[in-house]
């Protein structure tokens, strides 16, 4: 019995020593992400892919691109020619057009470029990042038999993530042309692109394709 107790004590002591050694060998981890902020490495650049779409089953969403907020963001102004070109191609292909308007004057004439202003019945005044909420957008898309949505607009961390995620969760394929989204600064756009590409839930990322406007064909 004495030998058994001695053996048990030795085993316990050895296990304790091993545990301490393992803890000592573990890499040092900072308390939280704020502490580590400056040392975090950005993920690899997302892959952009070309897409060919059926215009009749596609909707182009142009979100919050009003003079009042777009003109105050140089990166939004820089996207205008890209959105215009995509708008023209989508209309020619028979795609559904849908706009959200915000600001002090939520009317079509206040869109940043009159060349892609909405027509009657194509727009709603709608604040917030998820444009499905209270807008009837889902019903409109289903009534037209839409399977794919292209999400353009400002701000990227708001409407692109909010409405892009909302689209994926409702079963739509989501196309995000990175040269047609904008924000207050580049990091917000990087964050939005990564979230839609890989950083968000699988139900969103598996339904989303990152691309550029000149990589979209109808």
Backbone as ProteinMPNN parsed JSONL, in Angstrom:
{"seq_chain_A": "XXXXXXXXXXXXXXXXXXXXXXXXXXXXXXXXXXXXXXXXXXXXXXXXXXXXXXXXXXXXXXXXXXXXXXXXXXXXXXXXXXXXXXXXXXXXXXXXXXXXXXXXXXXXXXXXXXXXXXXXXXXXXXXXXXXXXXXXXXXXXXXXXXXXXXXXXXXXXXXXXXXXXXXXXXXXXXXXXXXXXXXXXXXXXXXXXXXXXXXXXXXXXXXXXXXXXXXXXX", "coords_chain_A": {"N_chain_A": [[0.833, -1.203, 0.0], [1.941, 1.216, 0.815], [3.882, 1.586, -1.175], [2.223, 1.922, -3.395], [0.988, 4.358, -2.757], [3.193, 6.006, -2.82], [3.945, 5.787, -5.512], [1.693, 6.932, -6.723], [1.905, 9.544, -5.763], [4.269, 10.338, -7.02], [3.54, 10.226, -9.706], [1.586, 12.249, -9.797], [3.155, 14.44, -9.112], [4.895, 14.515, -11.265], [3.103, 15.047, -13.328], [2.27, 17.593, -12.583], [4.64, 19.019, -12.854], [5.044, 18.748, -15.611], [2.809, 20.143, -16.518], [3.363, 22.781, -15.709], [5.631, 23.216, -17.226], [4.552, 23.117, -19.797], [2.847, 25.331, -19.772], [4.721, 27.323, -19.47], [5.965, 27.135, -21.896], [4.098, 28.069, -23.691], [3.217, 30.614, -26.074], [3.427, 34.125, -25.349], [0.469, 35.948, -24.817], [-1.283, 38.859, -25.502], [-3.528, 40.915, -23.517], [-5.871, 41.775, -24.85], [-7.413, 42.743, -28.023], [-7.093, 45.456, -28.457], [-4.769, 46.089, -27.106], [-2.973, 44.743, -28.746], [-3.192, 46.043, -31.123], [-1.488, 47.589, -32.904], [0.25, 45.702, -33.835], [-1.046, 43.813, -35.309], [-1.371, 41.946, -38.241], [-2.456, 42.672, -41.533], [-4.895, 40.738, -43.381], [-4.431, 38.494, -46.262], [-4.723, 39.914, -49.579], [-8.001, 40.034, -50.874], [-9.293, 37.876, -53.433], [-10.319, 39.013, -56.566], [-13.001, 38.394, -58.77], [-14.123, 37.728, -62.091], [-17.46, 38.179, -63.325], [-20.361, 36.97, -64.986], [-23.543, 37.962, -65.752], [-27.097, 37.409, -65.761], [-29.078, 39.763, -67.002], [-31.877, 40.121, -66.654], [-32.4, 38.795, -64.322], [-31.12, 40.165, -62.4], [-30.41, 42.74, -60.019], [-29.434, 46.09, -59.657], [-28.21, 47.817, -57.007], [-28.046, 51.019, -55.883], [-26.837, 52.867, -53.442], [-27.478, 55.424, -51.237], [-26.057, 57.496, -52.53], [-25.944, 60.442, -52.506], [-25.738, 63.997, -53.149], [-25.2, 65.422, -50.802], [-23.839, 63.713, -48.994], [-22.049, 62.164, -50.511], [-20.469, 63.975, -51.972], [-18.958, 65.042, -49.979], [-17.095, 63.193, -49.473], [-14.153, 62.334, -50.76], [-13.419, 59.8, -51.753], [-15.831, 58.693, -52.416], [-16.713, 60.359, -54.486], [-14.804, 59.67, -56.363], [-15.701, 57.18, -57.164], [-17.853, 57.62, -58.801], [-17.745, 57.704, -61.782], [-17.396, 54.954, -62.25], [-19.69, 53.777, -61.164], [-21.571, 54.968, -62.82], [-20.92, 53.859, -65.358], [-21.431, 51.154, -64.854], [-24.125, 51.301, -64.195], [-25.22, 52.112, -66.694], [-24.668, 49.861, -68.277], [-26.106, 47.898, -66.88], [-28.767, 48.821, -67.077], [-29.094, 48.666, -69.853], [-29.067, 45.937, -70.13], [-31.426, 45.2, -69.062], [-31.685, 45.013, -66.323], [-33.02, 45.204, -62.975], [-33.412, 48.274, -61.256], [-32.56, 49.862, -58.229], [-32.702, 52.304, -55.738], [-31.537, 53.96, -52.802], [-32.212, 56.887, -51.001], [-30.867, 59.512, -49.063], [-30.32, 62.057, -46.529], [-30.791, 65.693, -46.352], [-32.438, 66.353, -48.475], [-34.055, 64.052, -49.757], [-34.523, 63.281, -52.673], [-34.76, 62.347, -56.155], [-33.319, 64.218, -57.765], [-31.186, 64.946, -56.213], [-29.238, 63.034, -56.298], [-25.792, 62.214, -56.671], [-24.784, 62.196, -59.304], [-26.489, 63.15, -62.121], [-26.592, 61.509, -64.292], [-26.989, 58.904, -63.507], [-29.343, 58.978, -62.077], [-32.322, 57.963, -60.309], [-35.337, 56.644, -61.786], [-38.9, 57.187, -61.865], [-40.492, 55.398, -59.292], [-38.326, 53.773, -58.723], [-36.946, 54.224, -56.4], [-36.44, 54.758, -52.841], [-36.773, 56.69, -49.853], [-34.583, 56.095, -47.407], [-33.005, 55.489, -44.444], [-30.189, 54.153, -42.556], [-28.169, 51.101, -42.319], [-29.032, 48.577, -43.33], [-30.895, 48.128, -45.993], [-33.145, 46.685, -46.436], [-34.904, 46.85, -44.386], [-37.991, 47.93, -43.699], [-38.396, 48.943, -46.275], [-39.539, 47.495, -48.338], [-37.954, 46.249, -50.171], [-37.208, 43.514, -50.477], [-39.604, 42.346, -51.278], [-39.976, 43.634, -53.723], [-37.794, 42.687, -55.192], [-38.338, 39.924, -55.297], [-40.737, 39.97, -56.697], [-39.871, 40.604, -59.237], [-38.403, 38.43, -59.894], [-35.714, 38.31, -59.173], [-32.435, 37.098, -58.753], [-29.83, 37.764, -58.208], [-27.943, 40.369, -56.719], [-26.3, 43.461, -57.206], [-24.231, 45.368, -55.27], [-23.742, 48.679, -54.667], [-22.404, 51.74, -53.333], [-22.301, 54.186, -50.614], [-21.947, 54.506, -47.135], [-19.216, 52.127, -47.173], [-18.804, 50.442, -44.921], [-21.244, 50.588, -43.818], [-23.774, 50.546, -45.639], [-22.902, 48.69, -47.596], [-21.967, 46.413, -46.207], [-24.24, 46.056, -44.519], [-26.557, 45.907, -46.269], [-25.58, 44.152, -48.188], [-25.093, 41.863, -46.602], [-27.702, 41.452, -45.677], [-28.915, 40.781, -48.075], [-27.643, 38.355, -48.807], [-28.458, 36.745, -46.672], [-31.087, 36.483, -47.272], [-31.066, 34.844, -49.391], [-30.101, 35.705, -51.861], [-27.651, 35.954, -54.487], [-24.692, 37.818, -54.11], [-23.029, 40.538, -55.456], [-20.192, 42.443, -55.195], [-18.77, 45.177, -56.38], [-15.69, 46.476, -55.927], [-14.747, 48.939, -56.678], [-16.907, 50.52, -56.724], [-17.82, 51.142, -54.291], [-17.527, 53.072, -51.302], [-16.024, 54.968, -48.601], [-15.36, 56.864, -45.581], [-12.677, 56.646, -45.187], [-9.785, 54.706, -46.252], [-9.417, 52.405, -44.634], [-11.949, 51.65, -43.705], [-13.142, 50.775, -46.053], [-11.468, 48.636, -46.664], [-11.996, 46.988, -44.481], [-14.738, 46.458, -44.974], [-14.602, 45.099, -47.446], [-13.113, 42.82, -46.716], [-14.785, 41.683, -44.783], [-17.063, 40.959, -46.297], [-15.87, 39.198, -48.041], [-14.483, 37.153, -46.567], [-14.488, 37.52, -43.809], [-16.984, 37.636, -42.591], [-19.999, 35.832, -41.517], [-20.393, 32.448, -42.757], [-22.723, 32.073, -44.23], [-22.976, 34.471, -45.49], [-20.466, 35.079, -46.75], [-20.209, 32.892, -48.469], [-22.055, 33.429, -50.384], [-21.222, 35.637, -51.687], [-19.455, 37.597, -54.102], [-16.514, 39.26, -54.722], [-15.521, 41.855, -56.894], [-14.644, 43.963, -59.747], [-16.009, 46.851, -61.4], [-15.457, 46.774, -64.155], [-15.172, 44.109, -64.542], [-17.548, 42.929, -64.659], [-19.992, 41.441, -66.579], [-22.804, 41.39, -68.773]], "CA_chain_A": [[0.0, 0.0, 0.0], [2.847, 2.366, 0.883], [4.482, 1.74, -2.496], [1.194, 2.441, -4.291], [0.822, 5.776, -2.467], [4.4, 6.682, -3.297], [3.859, 5.847, -6.969], [0.654, 7.908, -7.06], [2.455, 10.875, -5.506], [5.27, 10.614, -8.053], [2.822, 10.504, -10.956], [0.974, 13.57, -9.657], [4.22, 15.448, -9.148], [5.387, 14.59, -12.649], [2.077, 15.719, -14.12], [2.321, 19.008, -12.247], [5.843, 19.583, -13.473], [4.782, 18.822, -17.05], [1.848, 21.225, -16.757], [4.081, 24.051, -15.576], [6.519, 23.339, -18.389], [3.725, 23.429, -20.969], [2.396, 26.72, -19.651], [5.887, 28.172, -19.701], [6.317, 27.067, -23.319], [3.086, 28.74, -24.507], [3.581, 31.992, -26.428], [2.783, 35.18, -24.574], [-0.687, 36.514, -25.483], [-1.712, 40.111, -24.887], [-4.822, 40.814, -22.857], [-6.996, 42.01, -25.752], [-7.041, 43.199, -29.366], [-6.668, 46.852, -28.397], [-3.363, 46.058, -26.722], [-2.194, 44.218, -29.871], [-3.671, 46.706, -32.341], [-0.426, 48.037, -33.81], [1.051, 44.573, -34.319], [-1.875, 42.887, -36.083], [-1.06, 41.969, -39.666], [-3.638, 42.609, -42.4], [-5.009, 39.465, -44.096], [-4.078, 38.564, -47.681], [-5.654, 40.657, -50.438], [-9.043, 39.17, -51.43], [-9.268, 37.624, -54.874], [-11.441, 39.548, -57.342], [-13.372, 37.43, -59.8], [-15.062, 38.209, -63.115], [-18.795, 37.567, -63.271], [-21.275, 37.182, -66.109], [-24.86, 37.965, -65.119], [-28.332, 37.502, -66.524], [-29.638, 41.065, -66.657], [-33.275, 40.026, -66.233], [-32.462, 38.226, -62.975], [-30.153, 40.93, -61.602], [-30.766, 44.089, -59.575], [-28.337, 46.977, -59.271], [-28.582, 48.648, -55.867], [-27.201, 52.202, -55.738], [-27.285, 53.194, -52.094], [-27.082, 56.63, -50.485], [-25.092, 58.326, -53.262], [-26.514, 61.774, -52.608], [-24.763, 65.092, -53.155], [-24.871, 65.879, -49.456], [-22.843, 62.885, -48.313], [-21.021, 61.675, -51.428], [-19.546, 65.057, -52.339], [-18.094, 65.309, -48.833], [-16.151, 62.074, -49.372], [-13.408, 62.223, -52.018], [-13.414, 58.436, -52.26], [-17.137, 58.468, -53.031], [-16.699, 61.075, -55.764], [-13.965, 58.904, -57.284], [-16.431, 56.008, -57.672], [-18.987, 58.025, -59.642], [-17.668, 57.193, -63.162], [-17.549, 53.498, -62.255], [-21.11, 53.498, -60.948], [-22.28, 55.397, -64.033], [-20.691, 52.863, -66.396], [-22.15, 49.943, -64.464], [-25.538, 51.655, -64.335], [-25.596, 52.093, -68.112], [-24.641, 48.473, -68.742], [-27.196, 47.164, -66.243], [-30.033, 49.246, -67.701], [-29.142, 48.119, -71.21], [-29.303, 44.496, -70.037], [-32.752, 44.964, -68.504], [-31.621, 44.76, -64.882], [-33.828, 46.032, -62.085], [-32.656, 49.33, -60.591], [-33.132, 50.242, -56.939], [-31.896, 53.345, -55.1], [-31.963, 54.556, -51.547], [-31.834, 58.292, -50.911], [-30.774, 59.995, -47.69], [-29.907, 63.45, -46.437], [-31.822, 66.705, -46.129], [-33.347, 66.38, -49.62], [-34.07, 62.721, -50.358], [-35.268, 63.262, -53.935], [-33.858, 61.899, -57.223], [-32.445, 65.278, -58.284], [-30.047, 65.122, -55.322], [-28.219, 62.008, -56.517], [-24.536, 62.885, -56.972], [-24.617, 62.327, -60.756], [-27.785, 63.015, -62.784], [-26.508, 60.468, -65.305], [-27.555, 57.641, -63.012], [-30.436, 59.263, -61.15], [-33.416, 56.995, -60.43], [-36.586, 56.989, -62.438], [-40.083, 57.051, -61.013], [-40.756, 54.063, -58.78], [-37.101, 53.001, -58.519], [-36.22, 54.674, -55.224], [-37.113, 55.025, -51.574], [-35.999, 57.421, -48.849], [-34.344, 55.049, -46.41], [-31.763, 55.593, -43.678], [-29.74, 52.919, -41.926], [-27.286, 50.271, -43.137], [-29.737, 47.466, -43.982], [-31.962, 48.779, -46.741], [-34.333, 45.834, -46.494], [-35.774, 47.118, -43.257], [-39.023, 48.933, -43.904], [-38.385, 49.52, -47.624], [-40.215, 46.651, -49.318], [-36.986, 45.819, -51.183], [-37.281, 42.075, -50.711], [-40.819, 42.083, -52.068], [-39.719, 44.125, -55.083], [-36.872, 41.758, -55.85], [-39.033, 38.663, -55.551], [-41.743, 40.208, -57.743], [-39.165, 40.652, -60.513], [-37.66, 37.194, -60.099], [-34.29, 38.609, -59.046], [-31.607, 36.099, -58.084], [-28.515, 38.343, -57.916], [-27.92, 41.818, -56.513], [-25.018, 44.154, -57.219], [-24.334, 46.382, -54.213], [-22.868, 49.852, -54.796], [-22.86, 52.833, -52.489], [-21.497, 54.762, -49.546], [-20.59, 54.09, -46.82], [-18.974, 50.701, -47.333], [-18.979, 49.729, -43.665], [-22.663, 50.654, -43.488], [-24.732, 49.979, -46.585], [-22.394, 47.516, -48.319], [-22.057, 45.273, -45.286], [-25.611, 45.88, -44.04], [-27.47, 45.45, -47.318], [-24.993, 42.948, -48.767], [-25.373, 40.757, -45.684], [-29.141, 41.219, -45.712], [-29.228, 40.107, -49.342], [-27.183, 36.965, -48.713], [-29.298, 36.033, -45.711], [-32.382, 36.243, -47.912], [-30.88, 33.869, -50.457], [-29.63, 36.287, -53.119], [-26.231, 36.051, -54.76], [-24.29, 39.204, -53.875], [-21.852, 40.984, -56.188], [-19.681, 43.698, -54.631], [-17.668, 45.796, -57.127], [-14.967, 47.256, -54.923], [-14.539, 50.307, -57.172], [-18.203, 51.214, -56.676], [-18.163, 51.384, -52.889], [-16.63, 54.075, -50.723], [-16.221, 55.31, -47.203], [-14.64, 58.056, -45.143], [-11.239, 56.407, -45.268], [-9.499, 53.407, -46.862], [-9.542, 51.259, -43.737], [-13.346, 51.236, -43.678], [-13.379, 50.003, -47.27], [-10.749, 47.37, -46.503], [-12.79, 46.204, -43.532], [-15.959, 45.999, -45.637], [-14.24, 44.103, -48.455], [-12.721, 41.579, -46.045], [-15.973, 41.116, -44.128], [-17.909, 40.313, -47.301], [-15.093, 38.152, -48.699], [-14.142, 36.019, -45.702], [-14.563, 37.814, -42.387], [-18.331, 37.516, -42.065], [-20.52, 34.463, -41.422], [-20.331, 31.673, -43.998], [-23.951, 32.29, -44.995], [-22.761, 35.694, -46.263], [-19.286, 34.978, -47.616], [-20.405, 31.872, -49.506], [-22.976, 33.974, -51.38], [-20.691, 36.923, -52.14], [-18.308, 37.662, -55.001], [-15.869, 40.567, -54.873], [-15.101, 42.071, -58.268], [-14.606, 45.371, -60.131], [-17.083, 47.139, -62.363], [-15.086, 46.364, -65.514], [-15.126, 42.652, -64.593], [-18.939, 42.477, -64.675], [-20.572, 41.374, -67.92], [-24.209, 40.969, -68.862]], "C_chain_A": [[0.867, 1.252, 0.0], [3.48, 2.629, -0.481], [3.501, 2.337, -3.497], [0.998, 3.932, -4.077], [2.009, 6.578, -2.979], [4.378, 6.847, -4.802], [2.838, 6.882, -7.414], [1.154, 9.327, -6.872], [3.453, 11.265, -6.571], [4.619, 10.968, -9.382], [2.21, 11.895, -10.925], [2.015, 14.67, -9.745], [4.749, 15.635, -10.557], [4.4, 15.331, -13.535], [2.093, 17.22, -13.847], [3.501, 19.696, -12.887], [5.655, 19.76, -14.969], [3.83, 19.97, -17.377], [2.503, 22.586, -16.689], [4.969, 24.286, -16.785], [5.731, 23.724, -19.638], [3.255, 24.874, -20.938], [3.537, 27.686, -19.941], [6.233, 28.251, -21.182], [5.318, 27.793, -24.214], [3.526, 30.16, -24.851], [2.811, 33.001, -25.59], [1.653, 35.802, -25.382], [-1.112, 37.781, -24.755], [-3.136, 39.989, -24.375], [-5.996, 40.952, -23.81], [-6.498, 42.609, -27.063], [-6.585, 44.652, -29.368], [-5.192, 46.937, -28.037], [-2.481, 45.667, -27.908], [-2.396, 45.0, -31.169], [-2.563, 47.001, -33.353], [0.373, 46.888, -34.408], [0.257, 43.597, -35.176], [-1.593, 43.055, -37.574], [-2.342, 41.865, -40.481], [-3.682, 41.265, -43.114], [-4.596, 39.609, -45.553], [-5.137, 39.321, -48.481], [-6.715, 39.706, -50.998], [-8.917, 39.028, -52.947], [-10.512, 38.222, -55.529], [-11.721, 38.606, -58.498], [-14.302, 38.067, -60.829], [-16.401, 37.492, -62.977], [-19.563, 37.906, -64.545], [-22.685, 36.973, -65.582], [-25.988, 37.992, -66.143], [-29.023, 38.795, -66.099], [-31.041, 40.985, -66.103], [-33.424, 39.496, -64.809], [-31.553, 38.967, -62.005], [-30.738, 42.285, -61.215], [-29.51, 44.847, -59.207], [-28.848, 47.894, -58.167], [-27.58, 49.785, -55.744], [-27.674, 52.914, -54.471], [-26.632, 54.459, -51.545], [-26.09, 57.534, -51.204], [-25.681, 59.7, -53.58], [-25.413, 62.83, -52.602], [-24.285, 65.43, -51.751], [-23.832, 65.019, -48.762], [-21.748, 62.388, -49.246], [-20.0, 62.768, -51.748], [-18.602, 65.42, -51.202], [-17.037, 64.221, -48.647], [-15.414, 61.922, -50.699], [-13.431, 60.819, -52.604], [-14.765, 58.069, -52.871], [-17.188, 59.129, -54.401], [-15.899, 60.291, -56.8], [-14.669, 57.689, -57.859], [-17.507, 56.352, -58.684], [-18.883, 57.522, -61.09], [-17.859, 55.68, -63.253], [-19.009, 53.1, -62.081], [-21.914, 53.854, -62.19], [-22.133, 54.353, -65.15], [-21.452, 51.57, -66.102], [-23.651, 50.145, -64.591], [-25.992, 51.543, -65.78], [-25.649, 50.666, -68.656], [-25.797, 47.668, -68.161], [-28.541, 47.539, -66.846], [-30.181, 48.647, -69.096], [-29.462, 46.625, -71.201], [-30.666, 44.165, -69.43], [-32.761, 44.662, -67.021], [-32.583, 45.677, -64.125], [-32.926, 47.049, -61.408], [-33.358, 49.688, -59.273], [-32.164, 51.19, -56.242], [-32.448, 53.643, -53.705], [-31.391, 55.963, -51.472], [-31.868, 58.73, -49.45], [-30.396, 61.465, -47.71], [-31.076, 64.394, -46.249], [-32.85, 66.743, -47.249], [-33.352, 65.02, -50.304], [-34.991, 62.651, -51.585], [-34.284, 62.912, -55.048], [-32.893, 62.959, -57.731], [-31.201, 65.48, -57.438], [-29.024, 64.0, -55.413], [-26.964, 62.689, -57.072], [-24.297, 63.095, -58.463], [-25.97, 62.139, -61.433], [-27.788, 61.929, -63.857], [-26.962, 59.104, -64.826], [-28.609, 57.884, -61.932], [-31.566, 58.265, -61.351], [-34.608, 57.544, -61.199], [-37.738, 56.77, -61.455], [-40.278, 55.591, -60.597], [-39.524, 53.232, -58.474], [-36.397, 53.322, -57.206], [-37.108, 54.77, -54.0], [-36.192, 55.899, -50.731], [-35.811, 56.479, -47.672], [-33.0, 55.236, -45.725], [-31.376, 54.221, -43.137], [-28.935, 52.038, -42.869], [-27.978, 49.144, -43.885], [-30.972, 48.016, -44.681], [-33.182, 47.89, -46.95], [-35.365, 46.228, -45.448], [-36.735, 48.262, -43.561], [-39.118, 49.504, -45.3], [-39.206, 48.749, -48.647], [-39.274, 46.123, -50.394], [-37.099, 44.334, -51.489], [-38.492, 41.716, -51.569], [-40.638, 42.518, -53.515], [-38.832, 43.149, -55.86], [-37.575, 40.454, -56.217], [-40.074, 38.826, -56.667], [-41.127, 40.234, -59.136], [-38.373, 39.376, -60.807], [-36.155, 37.37, -60.001], [-33.576, 37.52, -58.238], [-30.277, 36.68, -57.586], [-28.641, 39.839, -57.714], [-26.481, 42.312, -56.575], [-25.143, 45.31, -56.228], [-23.279, 47.454, -54.42], [-23.336, 50.908, -53.803], [-21.853, 53.274, -51.456], [-22.399, 54.882, -48.317], [-20.444, 52.567, -46.857], [-19.252, 49.921, -46.062], [-20.43, 49.747, -43.205], [-23.506, 49.911, -44.5], [-24.213, 48.749, -47.319], [-22.452, 46.283, -47.429], [-23.504, 45.007, -44.884], [-26.538, 45.301, -45.09], [-26.918, 44.224, -48.038], [-25.276, 41.733, -47.906], [-26.858, 40.413, -45.69], [-29.572, 40.484, -46.969], [-28.856, 38.628, -49.281], [-28.069, 36.153, -47.777], [-30.688, 35.745, -46.261], [-32.263, 35.359, -49.149], [-30.42, 34.413, -51.791], [-28.113, 36.122, -53.251], [-25.857, 37.535, -54.696], [-22.999, 39.492, -54.632], [-21.435, 42.339, -55.622], [-18.533, 44.2, -55.497], [-16.934, 46.773, -56.223], [-14.696, 48.686, -55.375], [-15.837, 51.095, -57.252], [-18.694, 51.366, -55.247], [-17.14, 52.355, -52.311], [-16.952, 54.296, -49.258], [-15.427, 56.56, -46.868], [-13.131, 57.892, -45.265], [-10.997, 54.991, -45.789], [-9.692, 52.219, -45.927], [-10.979, 50.749, -43.696], [-13.688, 50.4, -44.914], [-12.691, 48.642, -47.194], [-11.524, 46.441, -45.573], [-14.04, 45.635, -44.19], [-15.655, 44.91, -46.653], [-13.895, 42.775, -47.788], [-13.911, 40.903, -45.38], [-16.826, 40.354, -45.136], [-17.19, 39.136, -47.971], [-14.897, 36.925, -47.808], [-14.399, 36.257, -44.234], [-15.933, 37.652, -41.772], [-18.767, 36.064, -41.945], [-20.511, 33.775, -42.782], [-21.575, 31.887, -44.854], [-23.84, 33.532, -45.874], [-21.618, 35.518, -47.25], [-19.459, 33.962, -48.735], [-21.306, 32.36, -50.631], [-22.416, 35.205, -52.086], [-19.498, 36.753, -53.065], [-17.793, 39.087, -55.033], [-15.342, 40.687, -56.295], [-14.851, 43.557, -58.48], [-15.652, 45.591, -61.207], [-16.745, 46.688, -63.765], [-14.925, 44.847, -65.654], [-16.527, 42.054, -64.603], [-19.474, 42.555, -66.112], [-22.026, 40.912, -67.821], [-24.443, 40.24, -70.182]], "O_chain_A": [[0.585, 2.22, -0.706], [3.598, 3.783, -0.895], [3.878, 3.151, -4.34], [0.857, 4.695, -5.033], [1.854, 7.682, -3.502], [4.742, 7.901, -5.324], [3.076, 7.626, -8.366], [0.883, 10.209, -7.687], [3.48, 12.423, -6.99], [5.063, 11.87, -10.092], [2.299, 12.64, -11.901], [1.79, 15.704, -10.374], [5.017, 16.754, -10.994], [4.788, 16.136, -14.382], [1.948, 18.024, -14.767], [3.389, 20.811, -13.398], [6.048, 20.779, -15.538], [4.007, 20.677, -18.368], [2.231, 23.453, -17.52], [5.056, 25.399, -17.304], [6.177, 24.549, -20.436], [3.265, 25.56, -21.961], [3.347, 28.726, -20.571], [6.722, 29.27, -21.67], [5.631, 28.104, -25.363], [4.137, 30.838, -24.025], [1.68, 32.748, -25.178], [1.865, 36.156, -26.542], [-1.28, 37.777, -23.535], [-3.864, 39.072, -24.753], [-7.025, 40.309, -23.605], [-5.32, 42.94, -27.201], [-5.767, 45.038, -30.203], [-4.454, 47.752, -28.59], [-1.377, 46.19, -28.064], [-1.825, 44.646, -32.2], [-2.702, 46.688, -34.535], [1.096, 47.08, -35.385], [0.827, 42.649, -35.717], [-1.582, 44.17, -38.095], [-3.219, 41.062, -40.161], [-2.634, 40.699, -43.426], [-4.425, 40.728, -46.037], [-6.306, 39.359, -48.097], [-6.361, 38.663, -51.548], [-8.489, 39.951, -53.64], [-11.632, 37.961, -55.09], [-10.801, 38.084, -59.128], [-15.174, 38.86, -60.472], [-16.456, 36.335, -62.56], [-19.422, 38.995, -65.102], [-22.99, 35.918, -65.026], [-25.843, 38.529, -67.241], [-29.498, 38.908, -64.969], [-31.372, 41.712, -65.167], [-34.448, 39.719, -64.164], [-31.247, 38.466, -60.922], [-31.47, 42.9, -61.991], [-28.627, 44.319, -58.531], [-29.797, 48.653, -58.365], [-26.393, 49.544, -55.523], [-28.763, 53.487, -54.433], [-25.412, 54.547, -51.409], [-25.349, 58.269, -50.551], [-25.885, 60.066, -54.737], [-24.307, 62.593, -52.116], [-23.101, 65.693, -51.537], [-23.013, 65.544, -48.008], [-20.613, 62.208, -48.806], [-18.799, 62.503, -51.789], [-17.561, 66.036, -51.431], [-16.185, 64.321, -47.765], [-15.992, 61.431, -51.669], [-13.459, 60.661, -53.824], [-14.828, 57.217, -53.757], [-17.654, 58.526, -55.368], [-16.267, 60.249, -57.974], [-14.291, 57.205, -58.925], [-18.023, 55.462, -59.36], [-19.854, 56.957, -61.592], [-18.423, 55.183, -64.228], [-19.504, 52.202, -62.762], [-22.831, 53.127, -62.571], [-23.113, 54.008, -65.81], [-22.043, 50.97, -67.0], [-24.365, 49.251, -65.046], [-27.031, 50.946, -66.063], [-26.56, 50.31, -69.402], [-26.401, 46.852, -68.856], [-29.371, 46.666, -67.099], [-31.256, 48.179, -69.472], [-30.055, 46.106, -72.147], [-31.023, 42.995, -69.298], [-33.735, 44.114, -66.506], [-32.91, 46.774, -64.578], [-31.8, 46.727, -61.028], [-34.582, 49.8, -59.215], [-30.965, 50.923, -56.162], [-33.654, 53.585, -53.466], [-30.238, 56.2, -51.832], [-32.775, 58.369, -48.7], [-30.178, 62.048, -48.772], [-32.206, 63.965, -46.017], [-34.001, 67.117, -47.023], [-32.708, 64.855, -51.34], [-36.068, 62.057, -51.547], [-33.086, 63.156, -54.901], [-31.761, 62.637, -58.092], [-30.25, 66.119, -57.888], [-28.037, 64.01, -54.677], [-27.066, 63.634, -57.854], [-23.666, 64.079, -58.848], [-26.552, 61.059, -61.329], [-28.85, 61.478, -64.286], [-27.285, 58.237, -65.637], [-28.75, 57.097, -60.996], [-31.751, 57.766, -62.461], [-34.842, 58.751, -61.246], [-37.552, 56.236, -60.362], [-40.235, 54.679, -61.422], [-39.649, 52.098, -58.01], [-35.347, 52.746, -56.923], [-38.333, 54.851, -54.09], [-34.971, 55.85, -50.882], [-36.781, 56.107, -47.012], [-31.959, 55.147, -46.377], [-32.134, 53.256, -43.245], [-29.007, 52.206, -44.087], [-27.547, 48.787, -44.981], [-31.973, 48.332, -44.037], [-34.151, 48.31, -47.582], [-36.557, 45.968, -45.61], [-36.327, 49.418, -43.667], [-39.854, 50.468, -45.51], [-39.536, 49.282, -49.706], [-39.728, 45.607, -51.415], [-37.085, 43.944, -52.657], [-38.404, 40.884, -52.472], [-41.101, 41.838, -54.431], [-39.09, 42.835, -57.022], [-37.417, 39.947, -57.328], [-40.265, 37.922, -57.48], [-41.803, 39.917, -60.115], [-37.745, 39.264, -61.86], [-35.4, 36.662, -60.667], [-34.051, 37.087, -57.189], [-29.673, 36.148, -56.655], [-29.364, 40.508, -58.452], [-25.565, 41.667, -56.065], [-26.054, 46.131, -56.336], [-22.079, 47.184, -54.36], [-24.518, 50.97, -53.465], [-20.714, 52.808, -51.423], [-23.537, 55.33, -48.456], [-21.395, 51.825, -46.613], [-19.867, 48.855, -46.109], [-20.804, 49.001, -42.3], [-23.914, 48.775, -44.259], [-24.992, 47.851, -47.638], [-22.931, 45.23, -47.849], [-23.95, 43.859, -44.903], [-27.229, 44.314, -44.836], [-27.681, 43.353, -48.455], [-25.658, 40.683, -48.422], [-27.234, 39.24, -45.706], [-30.486, 39.661, -46.932], [-29.647, 37.761, -49.652], [-28.39, 35.001, -48.065], [-31.384, 34.859, -45.767], [-33.24, 35.151, -49.867], [-30.35, 33.666, -52.766], [-27.386, 36.148, -52.258], [-26.602, 38.395, -55.164], [-22.002, 38.786, -54.475], [-22.238, 43.271, -55.577], [-17.416, 43.699, -55.367], [-17.498, 47.783, -55.802], [-14.443, 49.557, -54.543], [-15.865, 52.205, -57.784], [-19.861, 51.686, -55.02], [-16.01, 52.436, -52.794], [-17.992, 53.876, -48.75], [-14.89, 57.229, -47.751], [-12.399, 58.868, -45.426], [-11.909, 54.164, -45.77], [-10.086, 51.141, -46.371], [-11.202, 49.539, -43.654], [-14.439, 49.428, -44.821], [-13.253, 47.626, -47.604], [-11.682, 45.253, -45.854], [-14.369, 44.465, -43.992], [-16.365, 43.907, -46.719], [-14.337, 41.72, -48.243], [-14.026, 39.678, -45.413], [-17.262, 39.235, -44.864], [-17.835, 38.186, -48.416], [-15.119, 35.795, -48.242], [-14.519, 35.299, -43.471], [-16.049, 37.541, -40.552], [-17.988, 35.158, -42.239], [-20.608, 34.426, -43.822], [-21.486, 31.882, -46.081], [-24.53, 33.64, -46.888], [-21.775, 35.774, -48.443], [-18.922, 34.142, -49.827], [-21.322, 31.773, -51.713], [-23.059, 35.755, -52.981], [-18.644, 35.893, -52.853], [-18.54, 40.018, -55.335], [-14.781, 39.735, -56.839], [-14.842, 44.331, -57.523], [-16.12, 44.647, -61.843], [-17.631, 46.26, -64.505], [-14.589, 44.349, -66.728], [-16.691, 40.834, -64.562], [-19.412, 43.6, -66.76], [-22.411, 40.162, -66.924], [-25.56, 39.803, -70.457]]}, "name": "protein", "num_of_chains": 1, "seq": "XXXXXXXXXXXXXXXXXXXXXXXXXXXXXXXXXXXXXXXXXXXXXXXXXXXXXXXXXXXXXXXXXXXXXXXXXXXXXXXXXXXXXXXXXXXXXXXXXXXXXXXXXXXXXXXXXXXXXXXXXXXXXXXXXXXXXXXXXXXXXXXXXXXXXXXXXXXXXXXXXXXXXXXXXXXXXXXXXXXXXXXXXXXXXXXXXXXXXXXXXXXXXXXXXXXXXXXXXX"}
